[in-house]
Structure formats: structure tokens, C-alpha cells
Amino acid sequence: MLCLRNVGYSKDGRTILRSINMTFREGMSYSILGPNGAGKSTIARVLMGELKPTEGQVFLDGKDLTGLGVTERAKLGISMTWQEPARYEGIRVREYLTLGGKLKVDEDEIRDALELVGLPYELYANRLIDKTLSGGERKRIELASLLLLKPRYAILDEPDSGLDITAGELIERLLDRFRKTGTTLILITHHEEIAGKTDFAYFVCAGRLVKKGFSREVVEYYRRTCGRCLFVEGSP
Amino acid sequence: MTIKVDRVKEYEALLDIYEREGLDTSLFGDRIAAIIISGERIIGLNNVPGVEITGEEMENGVRADVRIADGVELPFPIHLCTGYLKSEGYQRVEFNIVVGKNSKVKFTSHCIFPYAKDFTHEAISRITVGENSSVLYDDEHVHGEGVRMISKTEVEVGKGGRYTGRFSLTKHRARELKLEMTAKLADRAIAELTSKVKAVKDDSVEIKEVLLLEGAHSRGDLKSTVIAFDESRVNVVNEAYGLGDYAKGHVECHEIVKGEADVQTVPLLRVRNDKAELTHEASIGRINEAQLVQLMAKGLTEEEAAELIIKGLLGE
């Protein structure tokens, strides 16, 4: 179980997250829903260890991870894809997916992962991950890399941004696959249709947790408020 | 391949180094046009139909002419091997390469100085690419610890011709490197000059790439990638001149610094034709944070992630 306990994050005198409490149980899928600038990506980066919370703690199976960096958390089974995946000159897709040969997977697994995210193996396995790839192609490769890693917790920051109209189907395929591998999916999004596909959802606004529950209920609330933040300072 | 009897041992020694370094030994085969130089001597020479290589031994090196006839398309590269198997000394090689019209050829140039401790190598190349011809020139190096290298290449690309020059010194020490490459382009000609260098310890690297886009609709790219470690010093100058109508050029320089290395890049873009267009892109400094973190999120340590990124940048 991965948890955030009273997590706050401030930078340059500006409060970005306040008292965030979230729990992610093994094998379930979650979305963190909210409008632009709500602090969703900051939560993802705090979970991954890229940002250290200025208040509160991060726990995995009861152990405090707050002081651990990105690599240590990845080794404990937490992994993430970024909203804007980096590009790497001179590195081919196969090499990237296998982390330069460090991840032991066979060609069939690479083929399966690429094709699940909608990239034909023959066309992409030897492509360079540089400027010649579109943002959508790069994003799909990033998702394929998580499929091969099979982490315990997969955090996907805006997985549908930059993708074409098949994004919804892709998310469903990913959910299905991650359910089978027992991976807990944490999906960051501002699209209620995408959030509605997960088991549970957290609605975040202005750095505060506004509502949590079954995704159907949270999404319904999000729709009713049109994603606007109805959070009143001082309310529970 | 014609090998002079008294030079068989040197020839075999070079072959051994190729094997040890994982270089392609099939380049010594009979179907490959080649000149094999060791010190100031030509130890092997081979011509194939359409390619005429002649060489002349000088006091401290070799001068060679390479002529490619019109309409020649070779299935194998032309092999230019320059070796120096002693630890000290001076060597100068001069190549004058003329490629006729409508030809398509590839050169693989190897500079092999594995035992060099106090050695100076000077290479002067003049390359003329005929109309509508295409030339790919790969330049790879095996260096010992103590090589001072001065390399100057001047390329003229005729109408509709294409030249791709790739210089790589990434697996061995650069020590002291002065690399100059100039490409002059006629109408609709294309040139791409790429250099990849890794500098370590107290290496000193100077790279100057010049693109003269004289012809109408000519196009060119200059691309330098340098990884500078330790106390190395690197200076990269990229110059592009937009002179012809609708000429288009792009200059790209990426330098990664680790340790106390001192690195500078100087781009010069000059347009003397209002229909020409030049662009420039440069990055200098440590490895991109996002690239590192995103690999670390997959379980690599920062060092492992940096190694993979650098390996990619250097094309290893």
C-alpha cells in the first residue's frame, strides 16, 4: 500500500500542495483528477521521489519513503511516465525499453508491449527516440516501457495528452493489462472520461483534496462543478 | 591487395589491431579499393573498377590521389587506413579525392595509432564531389594516450551533389585535437558534417566546422557533439554562411560537461542573401535533468542513466 500522509509542498513561498492524504491499494486503479494547475503532477512527482514534500510523509507498506530518491523508489516497484517524455539522441526504442540491456526481456515481450500501445514492432523497435518521433509516439513508447517493467505502482501523468482519438481505447487496454499483472495504476488526468475508467478517483483542486471515492461518484461531482474548485478555505 | 613483401609484418600488425578494436577486417579484402599506410610507407594498395588510387611516399608520410570515375556505384566502401605503430614521431598524410559525376561512394577512413605516446599526426584532405554524386565519409580513430592530431578537410560539392562527413573520436583519448572541416556547396548541393568527440583528463579539443552555402537551393547541416570530462578543454566553432538564393543551413552543437572541464561554443551565422535562411541550436552544460530522472524512474542509478545518455549521444 502506497500512501501520502499530510503531504504539503511549497516552492518559492508559494503553496502548491496542502495536507494531501491519499492511499493506493495493491492491484487497484486510481485517477487523480483536477483542472490545470491543481497540483496533480506535483503529487505524482512527490510519489516518485522527484520532489521532496516540505510537509508530511510518503509510506510504502508502512515504511517511510520520504527521504528516498527516484532510483530507490523505482527499485521498490514505483515507476512513472511523465506528461512530456524526454527525447534521447542516439538511443533506439529497443535499447530504451531494455534500459541499455539491463532489463532482461525477450523480443516477443518487446513486440507485445509496443503493439499493445499501438506501435507496430517492425516500424518502431529500431527507431531513434529523438526529434523524429511525434509527441504521441513518444508517449506510447513511454507507456510500453512501463508495461515491460511491470512495476508494483505505475504513475501515468496525463497519459492521454498528445494522443489521438484512440487514447481512450489505449487507456482501457493499459488498465486491463495492469490489472492482469497486479500493478496498481495511478492516473493523472483532467479528463473525466479517462478518470471514469479507473476504480477510484481523487479530485484535487488548488493543491487540496476536494473529493475521493469511487471514480463514478468523483467524476459525477467533477462534472457538476465543471471542474471548478468549490473548495472553501477551512472546510474539512 | 598488393602488399609489399618487406611490409607483411606491419600489415598483419594492423589487422590484429582491427580485430582487437572490433573494426571490420573485411575491409582488407580483394574486392575493397584501399590504401594501407604505415608511418611514411604504403604497405598495401588495391584498386577496383572505377576507382584509381595512387600513392607517393614522402619524408614523413604519404600523399595519395583517389579518382572515382563518372557513374560509379560501389557496393563496398573505399578503405583509407592510416597507421602508425611506433610510440613517437610525426606523420603527415595528404589525400586528394576526386569523385566524378553521378557516382555514389562511401569511404571508411581509419586512423590507427594505438601505441602513441608522443606522436603528431597531420591529415590534409581535399575532396571534390562531382555533379549529382553522393559521398559518405566515415572517419574513425584508434588512439594511444599521446596523439596530437591536426585534421583539415576541404570539400567542394558540385551541383546536385551530396556529401556526408562523420568524424568520431569517442572510444580513445583525444589528447590534443584540432579538427577543421569546410564544405563549399554549389547549386542544389547538400552537405552534412558531424563530429563526435569525447575529451577526458587534460585533453584539448578544437573543432571548427564551416559551411559555405554558395549555390542556390543548397542545404547544409553542421552538427557537433562533445562530451567533456575531468579537466579537459573544448572549443567548438561552427560557421555557416548563407550566400545563395534559398540556401538553407542549420548549426547544432551539444556539449555535455562533467567535472572541471572548460567548454565553449561559438556559433557564427552570416547571411549575405535575403533569400537564404540559417538556424542555430546549442546546448552546453550538464546532462538534461528530465532525461536523467525519467531513466532513474525505471530503476537506473544516476550514473547508469548518464552513461546510457552519453552512449547514445556519441553513437557508441
Contacts between the chains, C-beta under 8 A, distances in Angstrom:
chain1	res1	chain2	res2	distance
A	48	B	297	5.7
A	50	B	293	5.5
A	50	B	297	7.7
A	69	B	296	7.6
A	70	B	293	5.8
A	70	B	296	4.3
A	70	B	297	5.5
A	71	B	296	4.7
A	71	B	299	6.6
A	71	B	300	6.7
A	71	B	301	5.2
A	71	B	302	7.0
A	73	B	297	8.0
A	74	B	296	6.5
A	74	B	297	5.4
A	74	B	298	6.0
A	74	B	299	4.2
A	74	B	300	7.9
A	75	B	299	5.5
A	79	B	297	5.5
A	79	B	298	6.0
A	79	B	299	7.6
A	80	B	297	4.8
A	82	B	290	7.2
A	82	B	294	5.8
A	84	B	290	7.7
A	85	B	294	6.6
A	86	B	288	6.7
A	86	B	290	4.5
A	86	B	291	4.3
A	86	B	294	5.0
A	87	B	291	8.0
A	88	B	291	6.2
A	88	B	308	7.9
A	88	B	309	6.2
A	88	B	312	5.3
A	89	B	225	7.9
A	89	B	254	7.7
A	89	B	312	5.7
A	89	B	313	5.6
A	90	B	311	7.4
A	90	B	312	3.4
A	90	B	313	5.5
A	90	B	314	7.1
A	90	B	315	5.0
A	91	B	308	6.9
A	91	B	309	7.6
A	91	B	311	7.8
A	91	B	312	3.8
A	95	B	308	7.9
A	95	B	312	7.8
A	99	B	295	7.1
A	99	B	298	5.8
A	99	B	299	7.2
A	99	B	300	5.9
A	99	B	304	8.0
A	99	B	308	7.1
A	100	B	304	7.7
A	100	B	307	7.7
A	100	B	308	4.4
A	100	B	311	7.1
A	102	B	299	7.7
A	102	B	300	6.9
A	102	B	304	7.2
A	103	B	298	7.7
A	103	B	299	7.9
A	142	B	294	7.9
A	145	B	298	6.5
A	149	B	298	5.9
A	149	B	299	7.4
